[in-house]
Structures are given as structure tokens and as C-alpha cells.
């Protein structure tokens, strides 16, 4: 299930962005998302944005799993 928020790292600059905030806000009302779902979606997006900003576990930590 997708809750409208996309987290991306811009390759050219390394900047991390959370996209589709407006869609997420609209769908909260349209589909009556419960508060706990909204909070969990926001927390997940924030966690992923922080992980991407640190560049881990997405640049090297995965290598041990491939080994």
C-alpha cells in the first residue's frame, strides 16, 4: 500500500526530498486516513529521508548481504 509520499535523493546535488506532500494531504481528507496511519506514513518518510541523507544503508551496507 502506498500512502502518496515519495522520498528521493537528487543524484546531481545529493539533496534528499520528500515529494507529494500535497497529494498526501488531499488523500488524508478524501480517504479519511486514520491519525495513526498518517503518523506512521510520516515517520516512515522521515526515517527514509534521514537514511538517504546519511547515504547508509544504501551505499555499502548491502554488500555483506550480497557476499
N, C-alpha and C positions, 0 to 999 in steps of 0.2 A: 504494500500500500504506500502510495506516495502522498505526502502532505504539502506539496507545492513548493517547498523550499529547496533551492539548489545551492550547493557550495562549490565554488570553483577557485582555482589558482590561475591567475593570468600568467602564462609562460613568459611573456616578454618582460614583465616587471616583477613577478613573484608575488604580487598583491593577491590577497585572499578576499573573496567577496561572497556574501550571501545574497542570492538573487531571488526574485519573485516574491518579495515581501508583500507587494500589493495584491497579488493573486492569493497568497496565504490569508491575508486579512479579509478579502472578499469571501473566500470559501469558508472561513470561520463562521460568518453570518449565514451564508447561503445553505451550508450543510450542517449547521448547528454543532460544530466540533465541541466536545466537552472540554472543560478547562484543563483536565489532566492530559488530554491528547495534545492540546495546544502547548502546554508546558513541556511535554516530552518531545514534541517536534522541535521546539525552540532549543531545548537543552541538547538534543542530538546535533542540530545545525551548529550550535556554538562549540560543541566538542569537536566536531569535524573541522570547523574553521580553525580552531586552535591547533589541531593536529597538523593540518596543512601548513599553517604558518611556521610551525616548528620543523616542517619537512619530514618528520617521522610520524608514523612508521612507514611512510610511503616512498622513501628513497633508498633505504638499506636494510631495515629490519626484516623485510620479507625474504631476504636472501637465505636466511637459515632454514626457512620452510621449504625452499626450493632445493636445498642441499640434501 
